Amino acid sequence: MEAAAAAMDVAVGTLVVGFAVAAVADVRTREVSDRLWQLLGAIGLVTGAVALAPGGLVPVVLWLIVGALTLQHLVGWDAWLGPRIGELADWLELVAYLVVGALLGGAGARFGIGPSGVPWAAIALYATVILARGLFELGVLYGGADAKALMIAGLLVPVFATPLLYAAPVATLAYLPFPVSLLTNAALFSLVVPAALAIRNARRRELTLASGFTGYSLPVRDLPHRYVWVKDPAVPGPTRDDAETSAEDDRLRADLARDLTARGIDRVWVTPQLPFIAVMAVGAIAALLAGNVLLDLMLRV
């Protein structure tokens, strides 16, 4: 049990440090290397196996299988298959989801759910992978890094039932995947952004109900140095789908700034590219310290 507790401590510490590094990278470049997620994922796979080892072989094997399903999102295995088979990557991945889900269900029927059967940590991680992939496909989580971050959080800390500083509804958190608390906390704290934009616009006497909570005006000369999307005037420029890397985004904004300057436009209305992984890092810290803040507020209303 001491080894399991130590493994959990290592996983929590890795989550905090890893997400802090990712947050800094996201703020500076709006890009996080897959190598960071791969490192964090490998640590999570090992610490999870060590924590489940007292229950025997079955929970460890199931954990490793769900962990492998998680980590495959960090490897470009579809490129290894060649162009013809690679086109079927999404279908192959769907089959993998279904097979792992069926395996967990069958193992639950055979061994039960618990320390020596199907560990709740494996179920929580599987649910997290499905949730992250679903939100990514729906466009709720924009950018693969956000979805990967959520999955890796589940691999490191699948469930965190007892917050460190606050007596949250523990009975609920015992069955709630930790990344759900992370994500809802992040969504709650992200409300600071429209509030800050409204205050800024009000001070500049530019606040409107239509866009005063989602954007702000910016001199065109500053456009190449800010991670933003131009919304007004409506001109061809960097959008969410135009740039695959931060370098491409920088180039597009620089080109757009030159075009706007040539047209005599010196100020534009922009919306910020929110560094959501940084917000997720704050949500993770809040989840470790106080649990699911939004859920707790709802239960107390």
Contacts in CASP RR format, 6 or more apart in sequence:
PFRMAT RR
TARGET T0000
AUTHOR 0000-0000-0000
METHOD contacts of the structure
MODEL  1
MEAAAAAMDVAVGTLVVGFAVAAVADVRTREVSDRLWQLLGAIGLVTGAV
ALAPGGLVPVVLWLIVGALTLQHLVGWDAWLGPRIGELADWLELVAYLVV
GALLGGAGARFGIGPSGVPWAAIALYATVILARGLFELGVLYGGADAKAL
MIAGLLVPVFATPLLYAAPVATLAYLPFPVSLLTNAALFSLVVPAALAIR
NARRRELTLASGFTGYSLPVRDLPHRYVWVKDPAVPGPTRDDAETSAEDD
RLRADLARDLTARGIDRVWVTPQLPFIAVMAVGAIAALLAGNVLLDLMLR
V
1 54 0 8 1.000
3 50 0 8 1.000
3 51 0 8 1.000
3 53 0 8 1.000
3 54 0 8 1.000
4 50 0 8 1.000
4 51 0 8 1.000
4 52 0 8 1.000
4 53 0 8 1.000
4 54 0 8 1.000
6 50 0 8 1.000
7 46 0 8 1.000
7 47 0 8 1.000
7 48 0 8 1.000
7 50 0 8 1.000
7 51 0 8 1.000
8 47 0 8 1.000
8 51 0 8 1.000
8 157 0 8 1.000
10 43 0 8 1.000
10 47 0 8 1.000
11 43 0 8 1.000
11 44 0 8 1.000
11 47 0 8 1.000
11 48 0 8 1.000
11 51 0 8 1.000
11 156 0 8 1.000
11 157 0 8 1.000
12 156 0 8 1.000
12 157 0 8 1.000
12 160 0 8 1.000
12 288 0 8 1.000
14 40 0 8 1.000
14 43 0 8 1.000
14 44 0 8 1.000
14 47 0 8 1.000
14 156 0 8 1.000
15 40 0 8 1.000
15 153 0 8 1.000
15 156 0 8 1.000
15 157 0 8 1.000
15 284 0 8 1.000
15 288 0 8 1.000
16 284 0 8 1.000
16 285 0 8 1.000
16 288 0 8 1.000
18 36 0 8 1.000
18 40 0 8 1.000
19 149 0 8 1.000
19 153 0 8 1.000
19 277 0 8 1.000
19 280 0 8 1.000
19 281 0 8 1.000
19 284 0 8 1.000
20 281 0 8 1.000
21 36 0 8 1.000
22 32 0 8 1.000
22 36 0 8 1.000
22 37 0 8 1.000
22 145 0 8 1.000
22 149 0 8 1.000
22 277 0 8 1.000
22 281 0 8 1.000
23 275 0 8 1.000
23 277 0 8 1.000
23 278 0 8 1.000
23 280 0 8 1.000
23 281 0 8 1.000
24 278 0 8 1.000
25 31 0 8 1.000
25 32 0 8 1.000
25 33 0 8 1.000
25 36 0 8 1.000
26 32 0 8 1.000
26 145 0 8 1.000
26 275 0 8 1.000
26 276 0 8 1.000
26 277 0 8 1.000
26 278 0 8 1.000
27 275 0 8 1.000
27 278 0 8 1.000
29 246 0 8 1.000
30 227 0 8 1.000
30 246 0 8 1.000
30 249 0 8 1.000
30 273 0 8 1.000
30 275 0 8 1.000
31 145 0 8 1.000
31 245 0 8 1.000
31 246 0 8 1.000
32 145 0 8 1.000
32 149 0 8 1.000
32 277 0 8 1.000
34 74 0 8 1.000
34 148 0 8 1.000
37 74 0 8 1.000
37 145 0 8 1.000
37 148 0 8 1.000
37 149 0 8 1.000
37 152 0 8 1.000
38 71 0 8 1.000
38 74 0 8 1.000
38 75 0 8 1.000
40 152 0 8 1.000
40 155 0 8 1.000
40 156 0 8 1.000
41 70 0 8 1.000
41 71 0 8 1.000
41 74 0 8 1.000
41 152 0 8 1.000
41 155 0 8 1.000
41 156 0 8 1.000
42 71 0 8 1.000
43 156 0 8 1.000
44 152 0 8 1.000
44 155 0 8 1.000
44 156 0 8 1.000
45 63 0 8 1.000
45 64 0 8 1.000
45 67 0 8 1.000
45 71 0 8 1.000
45 155 0 8 1.000
47 156 0 8 1.000
48 63 0 8 1.000
48 121 0 8 1.000
49 60 0 8 1.000
49 63 0 8 1.000
49 64 0 8 1.000
51 121 0 8 1.000
52 59 0 8 1.000
52 60 0 8 1.000
52 63 0 8 1.000
52 115 0 8 1.000
52 119 0 8 1.000
52 121 0 8 1.000
53 60 0 8 1.000
54 115 0 8 1.000
55 115 0 8 1.000
55 116 0 8 1.000
55 117 0 8 1.000
56 116 0 8 1.000
58 107 0 8 1.000
58 111 0 8 1.000
58 116 0 8 1.000
58 117 0 8 1.000
58 118 0 8 1.000
59 114 0 8 1.000
59 115 0 8 1.000
59 116 0 8 1.000
59 117 0 8 1.000
59 118 0 8 1.000
59 119 0 8 1.000
59 122 0 8 1.000
62 103 0 8 1.000
62 104 0 8 1.000
62 107 0 8 1.000
62 117 0 8 1.000
62 118 0 8 1.000
62 119 0 8 1.000
62 122 0 8 1.000
63 119 0 8 1.000
63 121 0 8 1.000
63 122 0 8 1.000
63 125 0 8 1.000
65 100 0 8 1.000
65 103 0 8 1.000
65 122 0 8 1.000
66 100 0 8 1.000
66 104 0 8 1.000
66 122 0 8 1.000
66 125 0 8 1.000
66 126 0 8 1.000
66 129 0 8 1.000
67 125 0 8 1.000
67 155 0 8 1.000
69 96 0 8 1.000
69 97 0 8 1.000
69 100 0 8 1.000
69 126 0 8 1.000
69 129 0 8 1.000
70 125 0 8 1.000
70 129 0 8 1.000
70 151 0 8 1.000
70 152 0 8 1.000
70 154 0 8 1.000
70 155 0 8 1.000
71 155 0 8 1.000
72 93 0 8 1.000
72 96 0 8 1.000
73 129 0 8 1.000
73 133 0 8 1.000
73 147 0 8 1.000
73 148 0 8 1.000
73 151 0 8 1.000
74 148 0 8 1.000
77 89 0 8 1.000
78 86 0 8 1.000
78 89 0 8 1.000
79 86 0 8 1.000
81 88 0 8 1.000
81 89 0 8 1.000
97 129 0 8 1.000
97 130 0 8 1.000
97 133 0 8 1.000
100 126 0 8 1.000
101 126 0 8 1.000
104 118 0 8 1.000
104 122 0 8 1.000
104 123 0 8 1.000
104 126 0 8 1.000
105 118 0 8 1.000
107 117 0 8 1.000
107 118 0 8 1.000
108 117 0 8 1.000
108 118 0 8 1.000
111 117 0 8 1.000
111 118 0 8 1.000
112 118 0 8 1.000
113 119 0 8 1.000
113 120 0 8 1.000
113 123 0 8 1.000
114 120 0 8 1.000
120 158 0 8 1.000
120 159 0 8 1.000
120 175 0 8 1.000
121 158 0 8 1.000
121 159 0 8 1.000
122 158 0 8 1.000
124 154 0 8 1.000
124 158 0 8 1.000
124 159 0 8 1.000
124 176 0 8 1.000
124 177 0 8 1.000
124 178 0 8 1.000
125 154 0 8 1.000
125 155 0 8 1.000
125 158 0 8 1.000
125 177 0 8 1.000
127 177 0 8 1.000
128 150 0 8 1.000
128 151 0 8 1.000
128 153 0 8 1.000
128 154 0 8 1.000
128 158 0 8 1.000
128 177 0 8 1.000
128 179 0 8 1.000
128 180 0 8 1.000
129 151 0 8 1.000
131 150 0 8 1.000
131 177 0 8 1.000
131 179 0 8 1.000
131 180 0 8 1.000
132 141 0 8 1.000
132 147 0 8 1.000
132 148 0 8 1.000
132 150 0 8 1.000
132 151 0 8 1.000
132 179 0 8 1.000
133 147 0 8 1.000
134 140 0 8 1.000
135 141 0 8 1.000
135 147 0 8 1.000
135 150 0 8 1.000
136 143 0 8 1.000
136 144 0 8 1.000
136 146 0 8 1.000
136 147 0 8 1.000
141 147 0 8 1.000
141 150 0 8 1.000
141 276 0 8 1.000
142 240 0 8 1.000
142 276 0 8 1.000
145 277 0 8 1.000
146 276 0 8 1.000
146 277 0 8 1.000
146 280 0 8 1.000
149 277 0 8 1.000
149 280 0 8 1.000
150 179 0 8 1.000
150 182 0 8 1.000
150 183 0 8 1.000
150 280 0 8 1.000
151 179 0 8 1.000
153 178 0 8 1.000
153 179 0 8 1.000
153 182 0 8 1.000
153 280 0 8 1.000
153 284 0 8 1.000
154 177 0 8 1.000
154 178 0 8 1.000
154 179 0 8 1.000
157 178 0 8 1.000
157 288 0 8 1.000
158 177 0 8 1.000
158 178 0 8 1.000
159 173 0 8 1.000
159 174 0 8 1.000
159 175 0 8 1.000
159 176 0 8 1.000
159 177 0 8 1.000
159 178 0 8 1.000
160 173 0 8 1.000
160 178 0 8 1.000
160 181 0 8 1.000
160 287 0 8 1.000
160 288 0 8 1.000
160 291 0 8 1.000
161 170 0 8 1.000
161 173 0 8 1.000
161 174 0 8 1.000
162 170 0 8 1.000
162 173 0 8 1.000
163 173 0 8 1.000
163 287 0 8 1.000
163 288 0 8 1.000
163 289 0 8 1.000
163 290 0 8 1.000
163 291 0 8 1.000
164 288 0 8 1.000
164 289 0 8 1.000
165 289 0 8 1.000
165 290 0 8 1.000
166 289 0 8 1.000
166 290 0 8 1.000
166 291 0 8 1.000
168 290 0 8 1.000
168 291 0 8 1.000
168 292 0 8 1.000
168 296 0 8 1.000
169 295 0 8 1.000
169 296 0 8 1.000
169 299 0 8 1.000
172 292 0 8 1.000
172 295 0 8 1.000
172 299 0 8 1.000
173 181 0 8 1.000
173 291 0 8 1.000
173 292 0 8 1.000
176 292 0 8 1.000
176 295 0 8 1.000
178 287 0 8 1.000
180 292 0 8 1.000
181 287 0 8 1.000
181 291 0 8 1.000
181 292 0 8 1.000
181 293 0 8 1.000
181 295 0 8 1.000
182 280 0 8 1.000
182 283 0 8 1.000
182 284 0 8 1.000
182 287 0 8 1.000
183 280 0 8 1.000
184 292 0 8 1.000
184 293 0 8 1.000
184 294 0 8 1.000
184 295 0 8 1.000
185 282 0 8 1.000
185 283 0 8 1.000
185 284 0 8 1.000
185 286 0 8 1.000
185 287 0 8 1.000
185 291 0 8 1.000
185 292 0 8 1.000
185 293 0 8 1.000
185 294 0 8 1.000
186 276 0 8 1.000
186 279 0 8 1.000
186 280 0 8 1.000
186 282 0 8 1.000
186 283 0 8 1.000
187 294 0 8 1.000
188 293 0 8 1.000
188 294 0 8 1.000
189 279 0 8 1.000
189 282 0 8 1.000
189 283 0 8 1.000
189 286 0 8 1.000
190 274 0 8 1.000
190 276 0 8 1.000
190 279 0 8 1.000
193 272 0 8 1.000
193 274 0 8 1.000
194 213 0 8 1.000
194 214 0 8 1.000
195 213 0 8 1.000
197 212 0 8 1.000
197 213 0 8 1.000
197 214 0 8 1.000
197 215 0 8 1.000
197 216 0 8 1.000
197 272 0 8 1.000
198 207 0 8 1.000
198 212 0 8 1.000
198 213 0 8 1.000
200 216 0 8 1.000
201 207 0 8 1.000
201 208 0 8 1.000
201 212 0 8 1.000
201 215 0 8 1.000
201 216 0 8 1.000
204 216 0 8 1.000
204 217 0 8 1.000
206 212 0 8 1.000
206 216 0 8 1.000
206 217 0 8 1.000
211 231 0 8 1.000
211 232 0 8 1.000
211 269 0 8 1.000
214 271 0 8 1.000
215 231 0 8 1.000
215 269 0 8 1.000
215 270 0 8 1.000
215 271 0 8 1.000
215 272 0 8 1.000
216 269 0 8 1.000
216 270 0 8 1.000
216 272 0 8 1.000
217 267 0 8 1.000
217 268 0 8 1.000
217 269 0 8 1.000
217 270 0 8 1.000
218 226 0 8 1.000
218 228 0 8 1.000
218 267 0 8 1.000
218 268 0 8 1.000
218 269 0 8 1.000
218 270 0 8 1.000
219 266 0 8 1.000
219 267 0 8 1.000
220 257 0 8 1.000
220 260 0 8 1.000
220 261 0 8 1.000
220 265 0 8 1.000
220 266 0 8 1.000
220 267 0 8 1.000
220 268 0 8 1.000
221 257 0 8 1.000
221 261 0 8 1.000
221 266 0 8 1.000
223 230 0 8 1.000
223 253 0 8 1.000
223 254 0 8 1.000
223 256 0 8 1.000
223 257 0 8 1.000
223 260 0 8 1.000
223 268 0 8 1.000
223 270 0 8 1.000
224 250 0 8 1.000
224 253 0 8 1.000
224 254 0 8 1.000
224 257 0 8 1.000
226 253 0 8 1.000
226 270 0 8 1.000
226 272 0 8 1.000
227 249 0 8 1.000
227 272 0 8 1.000
227 273 0 8 1.000
227 275 0 8 1.000
228 253 0 8 1.000
228 270 0 8 1.000
228 271 0 8 1.000
228 272 0 8 1.000
228 273 0 8 1.000
229 238 0 8 1.000
229 239 0 8 1.000
229 240 0 8 1.000
229 270 0 8 1.000
229 271 0 8 1.000
229 273 0 8 1.000
230 237 0 8 1.000
230 238 0 8 1.000
230 256 0 8 1.000
230 268 0 8 1.000
230 269 0 8 1.000
230 270 0 8 1.000
231 268 0 8 1.000
231 269 0 8 1.000
231 270 0 8 1.000
231 271 0 8 1.000
232 268 0 8 1.000
232 269 0 8 1.000
233 260 0 8 1.000
233 265 0 8 1.000
233 268 0 8 1.000
235 256 0 8 1.000
235 259 0 8 1.000
235 260 0 8 1.000
236 256 0 8 1.000
237 252 0 8 1.000
237 253 0 8 1.000
237 255 0 8 1.000
237 256 0 8 1.000
238 249 0 8 1.000
238 252 0 8 1.000
238 253 0 8 1.000
238 256 0 8 1.000
242 248 0 8 1.000
242 249 0 8 1.000
242 252 0 8 1.000
243 249 0 8 1.000
243 252 0 8 1.000
249 273 0 8 1.000
260 266 0 8 1.000
260 268 0 8 1.000
286 293 0 8 1.000
287 293 0 8 1.000
290 296 0 8 1.000
END
